[in-house]
Amino acid sequence: LGAALCWPQSLDHYRVEKVATGYRFTEGPAWSRDGYMVFSDLPSQRIYKWTPGSPPEILREGSGRGNGNAFDSAGRLYTCEGGARRVVRAEKQGRIEALADSFEGKKLNSPNDLVVRRDEQVFFTDPAYGSADDARELDFYGVYRIAARGKLEAIARWKTRPNGIAMSPDQRTLYVANSDERTITAWDLDRGGAVSNERVVVRGIDGTPDGIKVDGKG
């Protein structure tokens, strides 16, 4: 697990420092407003908490092969449980609630990554890799929105696999990495969270795009 420290003025000033090691397959780093970072170790089915200056500690066992993580404005942790094929929210007291596990009567493929808007609407990707692809019930790879009242909506039904997902600082643009096409797709978001104007904004990526983030400058 690596973390980029020391805020740079240019790319030449980035410094990469190893802060922890010894895990099997790490994913899903997300920073809490309380000053710590969480990350997933998929095969061990654990989510870890790392506070700068201290070794990581286990935050949650039995994470359902948790992958992407995100916090909402209230500090609650959302996780894509790829193995359990669901998206969950953990309250600060530890209680876990499943927000989505099926669509149109069929189980989700393998939720991968997610982002939470300030109004608590959740956007997540649902590709499938390896054995998850063999077991899928849906005939597409989806990008979904969970509205504030819990309604699940597919905003994209792709034949190629979406992966990383991110949102602009003004909450008006949604970005999704397409791992198979090696592109980044964007949508406009209105005040209610509805999407429009789907377009490819980055093409020809040299490598397979996975997790993505947007910085404070957009």
QUIZI-V102761 format. One record per helix or strand. SS is the DSSP state (alpha for helix, beta for strand). FROM is the first residue (numbers start at 1). TO is the last residue. Records with the same first field share a line. If there is no record, write none. Layout:
# QUIZI-V102761
SS: FROM-TO, FROM-TO
This chain:
# QUIZI-V102761
beta: 2-5, 15-18, 26-31, 36-41, 46-51, 57-61, 66-71, 77-81, 86-90, 96-100, 102-103, 106-107, 114-116, 122-126, 141-146, 152-158, 162-167, 173-178, 183-189, 195-202
alpha: 11-13, 131-134
